[in-house]
């Protein structure tokens, strides 16, 4: 059990530091807050502040154990010495015994599941694959290294930096415990809000419904970030309601901090900033009060939280909102096609119609988790529009829910759960017996042990209470070896020397791997590597079409191959361009300048005389796209030959040239097509990977054409370096 002590220390140090920092920040706001309100809101605001401090440490590469420990001890010590931790303020009136004991029983019962699941070795899919994978990288680098091959490193990671603070001492499970703390704080914030507005029964019921929600409980016991986001957004809502009551300008600073921190946690919460600004602006406008100073305070505070992340992305990948908006900020690191495919995939999942969503998110499981049957009552929450508090709750839920259809997974509804739960509670407040029945039904139907009975098809849920694993009575490695991804990365860890790079087609448990694992879809570089490996196996990717465009000899300084078709699907690709003077190919020298639009960064691959590499548009073909070669001085050109693949057979190409006088002229738009065949490109593909610094290849049985590597590794010049579960690790010889 001694092995659990660092986990608890890392989590408690992080939570105590965040809370102490928040109490220091709120000390000057002498509002008539209730004691628990101050404590809970202080944790939310302090978490944002601590995350910002860790960002600064990472940017300066100063993230060391000693620095983290000194920072935590310094903040906590100052808070104690200054008296910031003293409980000041009013106390809530006691809850009705029914709700007091009902809430206590439900909270204790579900906390049993939550605590031990969070304390157990962390092996959630996304936690292992990227949330904590980035944390591991930052920990080893003592800050932010320059990463251009991982889209997840480009996302804002405000909560991951809190995990990093805990990770320095308690590793993976400490991060999950920090997230679990956000779930508990959220539950008590919901309870406190119900008591503040004079509806304690509604608050208690909503807190129970929020806590028992299956997807909330599962997410909140892992190193995900959705529950933390829900907590911070609800805290922002709470502060705005307090400001509306008091109009105290000192609340505007923490409001701005939490609004900006929403974006720092997750891009989908960018609406927190206009929500906060719009709320304050509307209230002040209606009261005919000046608004400029108040709005500037919120804006500046919010910008201080989200601009560092945008600046980091601008510096590292030339796109402040990477991996999105690549049409606005073109860059060599993330493809437009990836962005488009990502949006399409997450907007539909496996559903045939969006009419399936209400059932799937409440009772089903195709959208990765479920909310529970109580949320089938959500339409009834509209009745709460008759109350001011109800209108405010639904306004917040609507605002934060407008981005849901960008990703219809159930957990992307988590930020709405506390608002909807309170709205349901307020709707039934005048029918106390019905409110009791609904709350009891939530507890019974969402008890983790009852999932298999009530929801046989549900997914992504708690399955048990791993007490032995949580207390490390079962060794951590033994417990984690139940997860295939962990087994695979441990095999890779032992087989691959430090400093080597591994390429894989799909993601895995990277948070337990201290080697650089490049995933095919997570960067433009990875997509090129995947394309190179697939070319020998996919005939339509091979440069089997040879198009020659002939014209009378001309003295030209540049030649362009121009696309004249606009095609909504697919991509345009060129494996090779040969520029000829008669039957002799022009020799490329240092004076040549190559250019392409779009994707100028890969244009070299259209002139490298390698059949497994190709320039691709990486977006749907459009008229006017081109690949260009400039010679530096006039050269005689009489033909251009283009080697391309069958997946570009709808292209309409023409060749233009720039004369010595500076005029572009059409040379030919009538290609003569020939067919060519390649017997074996496998050796060329692995040689190209080796030239790009990749010496190891990880292939799983479910990967596309995995059997080709399994049956004939010799034809690829691969040597089996390790094998685990359904994966094989090959070394490129």
N, C-alpha and C positions, 0 to 999 in steps of 0.2 A: 504493500500500500504506500510505501514511501515514494514510489514513482508518481503518485498522483499529486504530491505536494507542489512540485514546480508548476503543474497545470493550474492548481488553485491560486498559487501566488501570482502567476502571470495574469490571470483573469481579474483577480481582486485588485492588483496594483493598477491595472488599466481602468477599472470601474471607479476605484477610489480617487484616482487622479482626475478623471473626467468630472466626477461629481464635485470634488473639491474646487476644481477650476470654475465650474458653473456656479457654485455658491459664492465664490469670490466675485464673479462677474455680476451676479444679481444682488450683491450686498447693498449696492447704492440705490436699488429700486425699492424704496420704502412704501410699497403698496400694501393695502390690507389683504395680503395673500394668506390663505390658509397654510398651515405648517407643511402639510403634505404636498400642496401645490408647489410651494417654493422648492422643496426637495426634488420633486419629480421634474419640474421644468429646469432646475439647475443641472440635472443630469443630461437633459437633452442639449441645452446650450453649451455645457462644458464638453460634451462629446464633440461638438462641432469645433470648439476652440482647440481641443487636444489634437484632433485630426489635422487642423491647420498647422499646428506646431510640428507635428511629425512630418508633414509635407516639407516644411522648411529644413528639417534635419536631413531628410532624404535628398533634397535638392543640393545640400551642402556636403553630402556623403559623410555625415557625422552620426549615423545611426549605429551606436555601439551599446553593448550591455551597460557599461558604466554610465553613459550619457542618459540612457532611458531610466535607469535606476535613480540617478541624481535628479532628473526632471520630476519623476514621480514623487520622490521623497521631498523635494523642494516645494512642489505645489501643495502636497498634503500638509507638510509642516507649516507652511505659511498660512494655510486655511485654518489650521488648528490654533496657531498663535494669534492670528488676527481676530479670532472669534467669528469668522465667517460661517462656521459650521453650527453655530448655536441655533437652536430651534426658536424662531420668532414668528409671531402671527397667531391668528385665530385657529381654533380647532373645529372641525366639522361636528355637527350634532350626531349622536350615535345613530346608526342604522336601525331600522326595525329588526327585532330579533330574528324574524323569518329570513330576511335578506342577509343579516349579519352572519348567521350561522350557515345559511345556504351558500353564501359566497365563500366563506372560510373553508367549508367542506369541499366545494368544487375546486377551489384554488389549491388546497393541499393535495387532493387526489391527482389532479393533472400536473401539478408541479413534481410529483413523484416520477411521472413519465418524463417530463421535460428535463429535469435536472440530470438524471442518469443517462438519458440519451445524448444530452449535450456534453457530459463529462466523458462518455465513452470515446474511444479513438475515432477521429473524424474520417469518414469515408464516403461522404455524399458525392454525387457525380460531379456537379459543378464546383463544389468546394475543392475536390481533388484536382479537377481539370484546369481551373483557372483562378478562382477567388484566392485560394491559398497558394497556388502555383506562383502567382506574381509576388505574393508575400515572401515565399521562400527565396525568390531571386533577389528581392530588395534586401532581405536579411543578410544574405551572403555577400552582396555588393556594398552593404552598409549605406544604401541609398538607391537612387534611381540610376541604373545603367542605361545606356542608349539601346533601346529595343525597337527594331523596325520589322520584326518577323512574327509579331503576335498582336492581333487586333485587340485582345483583351487587355494588353498593357496600355492601349490607347484610351480605353474607357476611363471615366472618372472613378476614383477608388477611395472615396472618403471614408467609408466604413472599413475597407481593407487596411487602411493605415492604422486604425484602432486595433485591428487584428494583429498587425505587425508589432505594435507596442506590446501586446500580450504574448505574441509568438516568440519574442526574444527570450522569454523565460519558460513558457508553458507549451510552446509549439502548437500543434493543430487543435487540440481539444480546448486550449485556453481561448482560442478565437471563437469556437462554437459557444463556449460559456458566455463570452461577451455578447454574442448575438442573443442568447437566451435572456440575458439581463434586459435587453431592449424589449423583448416580449413582455416581461414582467412589469417593466415601467409603463408600457403601453396599457396594459390591463388596469393598473392603478390610476393612470391618467383618465381613462374612460370612466372609472368609478368616481373619481374626483369631480369630473365635469358634471355628471348627473347630480351629485350632491350640491355643487355650486349653483346650478340653475333651479334648485329646489325640487328635483325629481330623483331622489336617491334610489327608489326602487327601479326606475328605468336605467339609472347608471349601473346598479348592481347586476341587473339582468343583462345589459349590454356587455359589461365586463366579462361575465360568465360566457356569453355567446362568443365573444371575441377569443377568449382563451381556449375554449373547447373546439373552435373551428379546426378541422383536421389539417388543412394546408398551412394554417398559421402555426400550429404546434409542430408540424414536421419542419417547416422552413426555419422556425425560430430556434430549433435545436441543432442546426447545422451552421456551417460557415457561409451561408448565403447572405443576402443583404436586404431582402424584401421586407421583413418584419422591422428591421431597424429603420428603413425608409418610412414605413407606416407610422412608427413611433414618432419620428421627427416631424412628419407632416401633421400628425394630430397635435403635437406640441405647438407647431406654428399656428394651427387653427385656434388652439386654446389661448395663446398669447394675443392673437388678434381680437378674440372675444373680450379678454381682459382690457385691452386697449380701448375697445369700443365702449366699455363701461366707464373707464376712468379718464380716457384721452390723455394719459400721462405720456409725455414724449420720451421718457426714459425707457419705455418698452419698445420703442422703434428700433433700437440697436439690436437687441436679441431677436426681434422679428426679422430684421434684415439678415442676420447671421443664419437663422434657420431656413429662411427662404433660399439663400444662396447655397446652403449646405445640401438642400434637396438635389440640386444639379450635381453637386460634388459626390453624392451617393450614387445617383443613377440618372442618365440622360432624360428618361421619361418624366422625371420630377422637375424639369425646367419650368413647368407651369407654376411652380410655387412662387417664383419671382413675380410674374404678372398678377398672380392671385393676390399676393400681399400688397403690391403697389395699387392694384385696382380697388381692393377692399378699402384701404386707407383713403385713397383719392375720392372714392364715392362717398364715404362717410363725411369727409371734410367738406366736400362740395355741397352736400345736402345741408350741412350745418352752417354754410357760408363762412367757413374758416379758412385761413391761408394754408396751402398744402405744399408749397415748394420745399420748404425746409424739411418737412416730414418725409416727403418722397425722396429727397436727396439722401437723407439718412439711411433709409431702407435700401436704396439703390447702391450706395457706396458700400454698405456693410455686406450686401449680397454679392456684389462684384468681388469683394475681397475674398469670398469663399469659392467662387467658381472660376474667376479669371486665371488663377494659377494653373488649373487643369487645362484650360484652353491654351495658355502660353506654353505649357509643357508639350502638348500635342503639336503646336505650331513649330516649335523648335525641333522636335524629334521626327515628325512625319509630315510636316508642311500642311497640316489640316487641323484647325483648332477644334473640330468636332468629329474627328476620326473615330470610328470607321464610316461615318456617314458624310453626306454632302460632297462626295468625291467629284461630282460634275462641277461644283462651284470651286472646289480646291483640288484640282488634279494633282496627283502625286504618284510616285513609283511604288508605293507601299501597299495600297489597298485598291482593288479593281472596282470599277463601276458595276461590272457584272456580278461581283460578289454581293455588293450592297443590294442590287435589285433582287437577286435570288434569295437573300436573307429575308428581305421584306415579304416576298411572296410566300416563302415557306412558313414564316411565323404568323402570317395573316390567315392561314387556313388550317395548319397542322394536317390531320387526316380527315377532317370533317367534310361532308358533302355540301352542307348548308350552314349558314350562321344561325339558323333557327334551332340548331342542335345545341348551341352554346349554353342557354339557361339550364338545360338538363345536365349537360356534361360537367359544368362547373359546380353544380350542387350535388348531383347524385352519381355521376359517371366517373370516368377516369381517363378518357382519351386525351385530355388536356393537362395531364400531369398533376394529379391531385384533385381534391374536391372540397367545397366549402361546408357541406352538410345540408340536410333537408330544411333546416330552419330558414335558410336563405331563399327558399321558394316563396317565402312570405314577403320578399323585397317589394313587389308591387304595392303591397298594403302601406309601405312606408310613405307613399305619396300623400296619404291622408294627413301626415304630420306637417304638410305645407301650411296648415291653418295656424301653426305656432311659429313665433319668430325664431326660436331655437331650432325648430325643425327645418325652416327655410335655410338657415345658416348651414346646418349639417348637410342638406341635400345639395346646396350650392358648392360646398367643398367636395363632396363626392362626385358631382358632375364634372367639376373642373379637373380633378385629378384622374377622372375616368375617361376623359376625352381621348387619351392616347392609347386606350386599352386595345383597340382593334389593330394597332401596329403589331401586337403580339398577344394572341388570345389564350395563352397559357393561363391556367387557373391562378398561379401565384402572382400574376400581374394584376389581380384584383385585390391582393392583400392590403394595399393602402386604403382601399375603400371599406374594408370590413368594419373598423371601429365606427365610421360614420353611419353605415347602414344598420349596424347593430343598435346604435343609439336611436336611430330613426324608428326602428321596429319597437324598441322599448317605449319610446314616447307615444307611438301609435296605440299601444295596448295599455297605457298607464291608467286609464279609467276603468279597465277591466282587470283588476289585480289577480283574479283567479286564472284568467286566460294567460296573463303575463307569466304567472308561476308555472302553468302547464307548458308553455312554449319553452321557457328556460330549462325546465326539467327534461323536456324532450331533447333539447340540445345536448345536455349532459349525457343522457342515456344513449342516444343514437351516435354520438361522437366519441364515446368512450373507446379508446384504442383497441381494447380487447373485444369490442363488439363489431369491429369493421368487417370481419370475415362473414358475419351473419347478416348485417344490414347492407353492406356494400361489397358483394363478392367480386365485383369487377373494378373496384376502386384501385387507384395506383398512388404511388409516392406518399406513403403514410408511415406512421410509427407501427412497428410490428411487435415490440416487446420492451422489457425493461432490462437492459444489459448491465446489471449491477456488478457482476464479477469483472467484466471488462472495464467498466467505469472506474472501479477501485483498483484496477490493475492486478487483481487476483489471477486473472488470465493475462499472460503477457501481451503487450500491445501488438507485437508482430504476429503472434498466434491468432489474435482476433482479426487483424486486418487481412490475414491470408485467406479469409473467407471471401474477400473481394477480388475477382479476377484481375481488375486493373492494377491493384496493388501488387499482386504476384508478378505481373508482367513487368512493371517498372523496377521491381527489385531484381529481377533477372537482368534487365538492361543495366542497372546500376553496377552489378558485379561483373558484367561482361564487357562493358565499354570503358576504356581508360578516360581519366579526367581530361577535359579540353576537347574531346571529340564531339562531333555533332551527329545526331540521329534524325533521319527523316521517317515520318509515319503518315499514313493516309488519314487516320482518325485520332481523336483525342483520347487521353487516358489519364491515369493518376499522377500527373506531373508534380503535384505538391509533395510527393515522396521521392522525387528523382532529382539528383544534383548534377545531371547532365543536360545539355541543351537539346531538347526534343522539338524539332520543327514539324508542325502539323500542316498538312497540305492546304487546307482551306483558310488558314489563319493569316495569310499574307500573300502578297503578289509573288514573292520569291517562292513560297511553298506551292502556289498554283503552277508556276513555271516548272518546278521540279516534278510535280505530278503529271503535267502535260508531257514532259520528256519521257517519263517512265511508261505512260500509257501509249505513246506513239508506236512502239514496236508491236503492241498487242491489238491495237484498234486500227484496222485498215483505213477507215475514213479519216484518221489523223495523219496518215503518211502522205508525203508529197508525191502522190501518184499522177497528178495532172501537170503537164508541162505546156504552158501557154507561151507562144512566141508571137510577138507583134513586130512586123517588119515595116520599114519605111525608107525612103531615099536617104542616103548619108547626109548627116547634118553636123555642123559645128555647134556644140552645145556646152554650156557650163553646168547645167543641172538637168536631171531626168526625174520625172515623177510617174509613179504608177498610181492612178486615181480610181477610186471607187465611184461608180455612177448609179448604183442601186441603193434604195432605202428599204431595208428589210427589218421588220419588227422583232424577228427572232434570230437567234444564232449569232455568229461572230464572223469577222473576216480575218483570214490568216494568210501569211506568205512565208513559206519555208525558205525560199531563196530567190534572189534577183540576180540575173546575169545581164550585164550591159555589154553589147557586142559592137565591134567594128568589123563588119563582114562576118567571118567565122571565128574571129579572135576576140576573146573576152578581155575587156579593159582591166588592167591590173590596178587594184586598189592600193593607194599609197597614203602617206600621212596627210596629204593635202585634201583628201576627200572629207566631206562633211555629210553625215547621214542625219535624216530627220524624218519624223512620222507624225501624223495627226489623225487619231489620238495615239497615246502610248508611245511617246518618243524615246522612252527609257529602254525599250526592248528592241529598237530598230536594228541594232547590231546583229541580232539573230537572223535577220533576213539577208545577211551578207557574210555569214561565217562559214559557208560551204559544209554545213553539218545538217544532215537530213532529219535528225531528231529534235532540232530546235526550230522554232518558228516565231515570227512576229505575229501577234494577235491584237485585234482592236480592243478586246475585252469589254465590249459594249455592242449593241446592235449596229450593224453596218448602216451608214448614212451617206448620201451623195456628198462628195467633196472630201471624204477621207483620203489620205494619201500616204505613200512611202516614197521618200526622196533621197537621191544621191547627188551631192554637189562635188565637182571635180577640182575646184580651185582654179583651173584654167580651161580654156576651150578644148574639147576633145571631139573627135569624129565618132558619131554613133549612128548605126544603121538598124539595130534591132535590140529588143529587150525580151528576155525569156524569164518567165515567172513560174516557179515551182510552187504548187499549192495543193490543197487536199480536197477530198470529196465533200467535207463539211462546209466548204465555201463555194459549192458549185452554182449557187444562185447569184454570185457576184457578177457585176458588169464592169469590166475594166477597160481603161484607156491609158495611153502613155502620152504625156506632154513633155515638152522640153523648153528650157530657157536659153535663148540665143545669146550670142556675145553682145548683141545690141540691147539686151535686157527685156526681150519680149517672150512671153509664154506662147507656145504654139502647139496645136494638136498634132501629134506624130502618127498615131494609129489607134483605132478602136475596134480592130478586127483580129482577134487572137486566133492563131492556128494551134489546135490542141493535139497533143500526143499523150500517150499513156506510158508510164514507167513503173517498174515493180522492184521492190526491195525484198531480198530473201530473209535477212536477219539483221535487225537494228538494235538488238538487245545489248550487245557489247558497246555500241556507240552511246546508248543511253546511260549505262552505268559509268562509262568513261567520262561523260559530261557531268554526272553527279560528282564524281571524284574531283574533276577539275574545279567544281564549285565548292569544294571543301566538305563534301558529305562522304563519309566512309562507312556509315552504318545505315541499314534499312530495316525498319520494323514493319512486319506484315502480319495482319490478323486474318483469320479464315473468312470473316465477313467482308473484307476489303474487295474492291472491284478487281476481278481477274487474279485473285490471290493464288489460285491453283497453278498459274503459269510460273510463279516463283517457286512453288513447292515442288512441282514435278521436274523442273529442269533448271536448277540454280546454276549449273555449269555453263549454260548458254548465256547467262547474264554475267558470268565470272563472279559469282557470289559464293561465299563460304558460310555455312551455318555456324553462328557464334553463340547461340543460345536459344532455348525453347521453353515456353511456359504457357500453360493453359491453351488458348487458341492462337497464340502468337509465336512467330519465329523471328529471330534477330539474325540478319545477315551482315557480313562484312564484305565490302566491295574490294576485291583484290586488285 
